[in-house]
Structure formats: structure tokens, C-alpha cells
Amino acid sequence: MQRNLFQKEIKQIQSLRRKRIRDREGLFVAEGVKSVHEALNSNYEVVRIYSYDEAWLNKMESAVIIPTAEMKKISSLATPSEVLALVRIPGSSSRISVEGMNVILDGVSDPGNLGTIIRLCDWFGVSGLFITKDSVDPFNSKVVQASMGSIFRVVPQIVDMEEFVRQEEVGEVEICSADMSGESLYDFNWPRGVLLVMGSESHGVSEGWASRSDHQITIPSSGNAESLNVASAASIMLYDYRRSYPSK
């Protein structure tokens, strides 16, 4: 049976658009059929589902069925989807894999780029994805949307650089940072255990990470574009690594 939302519910869901509230409540919003299906089939805890389609009661008995007009009030999309879910932010783990590709995003601020990189990490089987505290929040609704459900398989971990580099496993991998003046990717031989550092398009990798890097790598240009955005560069780097170490 449909019901209207209480004003308190509307305010709570709308407030999750702000990082401070997401952190305090430990919740984020997933919108769209694909994202919500992925959330339900993942290890994430789906706290509540809101939809105007009663078929979602078959997915979650406690789903709240609301009129279309109410969905417009809680959606952050220009054209609201049929379903929205409140999802618990998972616990964090900053451990890296010494046998595979790990990615750390250093100061990446664009939600679309981050969401795309999460999807790339899912596609290329990245072992771990880490994000510095000065990057965009991975549970921002635009990031979740851009990841196309991959955020429910590749769980981004927010890390502090100084704490992160103290873990023993970091000393067992080679740190490779993307840098315009680095060694050509065409000539680079990837080690198996890697921590790949990608910075923002405008600022690049920070000095803290650059000084810790064992290798600096660039993607050679054959044209006149000034640079690649970080998601495009990440796709090329991850593809090249996977050519050296194909998934089994």
C-alpha cells in the first residue's frame, strides 16, 4: 500500500547529500534499478528501499511504496528513478595486496571521474582502491551513480597517507605514480605487486606521493591535447598492467 513520506523522512534522505551527514549517520543513497539491484546482491547492508513500484516488495518486504510525487522530493536526479535505497557505509580496511594491482587516488575531486575509475577497477580486477582524504567522497550520490553499480563490488577505502604508508605491505610493492615527465609507458615493465598513484588532472600527484614513488610513468602523446583526464589515464594504465598479468 502506498503512503506519503513523513517530513522527517524527507529531510533525512535529503540531508544525506552532504558528506558530514553521511559520515555521522553512516548511510548513503543509491538510486536507480541497477544500483539498487547491485546493492541487494552485495555485502552492503541495504537499510531501506523507497519506490513507487510495488514489485520491490518482492525484493525487500520492508520496502516503502510511495507516490511518484514523493519520489521527486527525495531524489537527487533531474528525472527520478523508480527506486532509491539507503545503504550502510561499510567499515574500512586499508590493507593492500602484495600480489596484484592496487590504486590510490590522490586529490581526485571530480565525482564523475571517481565513479568511472571505480568501474574501471571492477572491470580490470584491481585488488584494492584507496582514496586520500582530500579527494571527493566515494559515497557522494554522483560517484555512486557514475560507478554503475561497481561500488558494491569494489569498496573504496579512504586513507591518510602517513598512516597508510606505515603498513608493512606497502614496503613489499612498488609505488608507481602517473607523471607527465615520467618514463614512457611503452617502455615500462610492470612489477606484479603495484601501488599505482593517480593525481588530479589540474594538480597531478602530490609531492608526498611523488617522493615515495619507485617509478614515475607517463602516457606518451601523439597529438596536441594538453592532457588526459584522470579516468582516461587510469583506463590506459590498468589495461597495460593487465596485458602483463592477465586475469586467470
C-alpha positions in Angstrom: 0.0 0.0 0.0 1.3 3.4 -0.9 1.8 6.1 1.7 3.2 9.6 1.8 6.5 10.2 3.4 6.8 11.9 6.8 8.5 15.2 6.6 11.2 13.8 8.9 12.0 11.0 6.4 12.2 13.5 3.5 14.6 15.7 5.5 16.8 12.7 6.5 17.1 11.5 2.9 17.8 14.9 1.5 20.4 15.6 4.2 22.5 12.6 3.0 23.5 14.7 0.1 26.0 16.3 2.5 29.2 14.4 3.4 29.1 15.5 7.0 25.7 13.9 7.5 26.6 10.7 5.6 29.6 10.3 7.9 27.5 10.9 11.0 24.6 8.6 10.0 26.8 6.0 8.3 24.4 5.9 5.4 24.5 6.9 1.7 21.9 6.9 -1.1 21.8 4.6 -4.1 19.4 5.5 -6.9 18.3 3.5 -10.0 17.3 0.0 -10.7 20.8 -1.3 -11.5 22.4 0.3 -8.4 19.8 -0.9 -6.0 19.9 -4.5 -7.5 23.7 -4.5 -7.1 23.4 -3.3 -3.5 21.0 -6.0 -2.7 23.3 -8.6 -4.2 26.4 -7.3 -2.4 27.8 -7.5 1.1 26.5 -4.0 1.8 23.6 -3.6 4.2 20.5 -2.1 2.5 18.7 -0.3 5.3 15.5 0.8 3.4 14.1 0.9 -0.1 11.7 3.5 -1.4 9.8 3.0 -4.7 6.5 3.7 -6.4 6.6 0.2 -7.9 5.1 -2.5 -5.5 7.3 -5.1 -7.3 10.1 -4.0 -5.0 8.3 -5.6 -2.1 9.4 -8.9 -3.6 13.0 -7.8 -3.2 12.6 -6.4 0.3 9.5 -6.9 2.4 10.0 -3.7 4.3 10.2 -1.6 1.1 8.3 1.7 1.4 5.9 2.2 -1.5 5.3 5.9 -2.2 3.6 8.1 -4.8 5.7 9.3 -7.8 5.4 12.9 -6.4 7.1 11.8 -3.2 10.0 10.2 -5.1 10.7 13.5 -6.7 11.1 15.1 -3.3 13.9 12.6 -2.2 15.7 12.0 -5.5 18.8 14.0 -6.4 18.3 13.2 -10.1 16.7 15.5 -12.6 14.5 12.6 -13.7 13.9 10.4 -10.7 14.3 6.7 -11.0 11.6 4.2 -9.8 13.7 3.2 -6.8 16.0 4.7 -4.1 17.8 2.8 -1.3 19.5 3.9 1.9 22.7 1.8 2.3 25.1 1.4 5.2 28.6 2.7 4.6 30.9 -0.3 5.1 33.7 -0.5 7.5 37.2 0.4 6.3 40.3 -1.7 5.7 43.5 -0.1 4.3 45.3 -3.4 3.7 46.8 -3.8 0.2 47.5 -6.9 -1.9 51.2 -7.5 -2.4 50.5 -9.8 -5.4 48.3 -7.5 -7.6 47.4 -4.0 -8.7 46.3 -1.5 -6.1 45.2 2.0 -7.0 45.3 5.1 -4.8 43.6 8.3 -5.9 45.4 11.4 -4.7 43.3 14.6 -4.6 40.8 13.5 -7.3 37.9 15.9 -6.8 35.5 15.2 -9.8 32.7 12.7 -8.9 32.3 11.5 -12.4 36.0 10.7 -12.7 35.9 8.8 -9.4 32.8 6.8 -10.3 34.3 5.9 -13.7 37.6 4.8 -12.0 35.6 2.6 -9.6 34.0 1.0 -12.6 37.4 0.5 -14.3 38.8 -1.1 -11.2 35.9 -3.5 -11.2 36.5 -4.3 -14.9 40.2 -4.9 -14.6 40.1 -6.8 -11.3 42.0 -4.3 -9.2 42.9 -5.8 -5.8 42.3 -2.6 -3.8 41.2 1.0 -4.3 42.2 3.7 -1.9 41.3 7.4 -1.8 43.1 10.2 0.0 41.0 12.3 2.4 41.3 15.4 0.1 39.5 13.5 -2.7 35.8 13.6 -3.4 33.8 11.4 -1.0 33.2 8.0 -2.8 29.7 7.8 -1.3 28.6 11.1 -2.9 25.5 10.3 -5.0 27.1 11.4 -8.2 30.0 9.0 -7.6 27.7 6.1 -6.8 25.7 6.9 -10.0 28.7 7.1 -12.2 30.1 3.8 -10.9 27.1 2.0 -12.4 26.9 -0.5 -9.5 30.6 -1.3 -9.3 30.9 0.5 -6.0 29.1 -2.5 -4.5 32.0 -4.8 -5.7 35.0 -2.6 -5.4 34.8 -0.9 -2.0 36.8 2.3 -1.9 38.8 2.9 1.3 39.5 6.5 2.5 43.0 6.7 3.9 45.5 9.0 5.5 48.8 8.9 3.6 51.1 8.9 6.6 49.2 6.1 8.3 48.8 4.2 5.0 52.4 4.0 4.1 53.4 2.7 7.5 51.7 -0.7 6.9 54.2 -3.4 6.2 52.7 -4.5 2.9 53.4 -1.1 1.3 57.1 -1.9 1.5 56.5 -5.1 -0.4 55.1 -3.4 -3.5 56.5 -0.9 -6.0 54.9 2.5 -5.9 54.3 3.8 -9.4 52.9 7.3 -9.9 51.5 8.9 -13.1 53.6 11.9 -14.1 53.8 13.9 -17.3 57.6 13.8 -17.2 57.9 10.2 -16.2 59.2 7.1 -18.1 57.2 6.2 -21.2 54.5 3.6 -20.5 55.6 2.0 -23.8 59.0 1.1 -22.2 57.8 0.3 -18.7 57.8 -3.2 -17.3 55.2 -3.6 -14.6 56.1 -5.4 -11.4 53.4 -7.8 -10.2 52.8 -6.1 -6.9 51.9 -2.4 -7.6 50.5 0.6 -5.9 49.5 3.0 -8.7 49.1 6.6 -7.7 46.9 8.8 -9.8 46.5 12.5 -9.1 44.0 15.1 -10.4 44.3 16.5 -13.9 44.9 20.0 -12.6 47.5 19.3 -9.9 48.9 15.8 -10.6 50.3 13.6 -7.9 51.2 15.4 -4.6 54.8 15.8 -3.5 54.2 13.4 -0.6 53.4 10.6 -3.0 55.8 11.6 -5.7 58.7 11.5 -3.3 57.8 8.0 -2.2 57.4 6.6 -5.8 59.8 4.0 -7.1 58.7 4.8 -10.7 57.1 7.7 -12.5 55.2 6.8 -15.6 53.7 8.9 -18.4 51.4 8.0 -21.3 53.1 9.4 -24.5 51.1 11.8 -26.6 50.8 11.5 -30.4 48.7 14.6 -30.8 48.2 18.1 -29.4 45.9 17.7 -26.4 47.3 19.2 -23.2 46.5 16.2 -21.0 44.2 13.3 -20.3 41.6 13.4 -17.5 42.4 11.0 -14.7 39.8 8.4 -15.6 41.1 8.2 -19.2 44.7 7.9 -17.9 43.7 5.2 -15.4 42.0 3.1 -18.1 45.1 3.1 -20.2 47.4 2.3 -17.2 45.1 -0.5 -15.9 44.8 -2.0 -19.4 48.5 -2.0 -19.9 49.1 -3.7 -16.5 46.5 -6.4 -17.2 48.2 -7.2 -20.5 51.3 -8.1 -18.5 49.4 -10.0 -15.9 46.1 -11.4 -17.4 43.4 -12.4 -15.0 43.1 -16.2 -14.6 
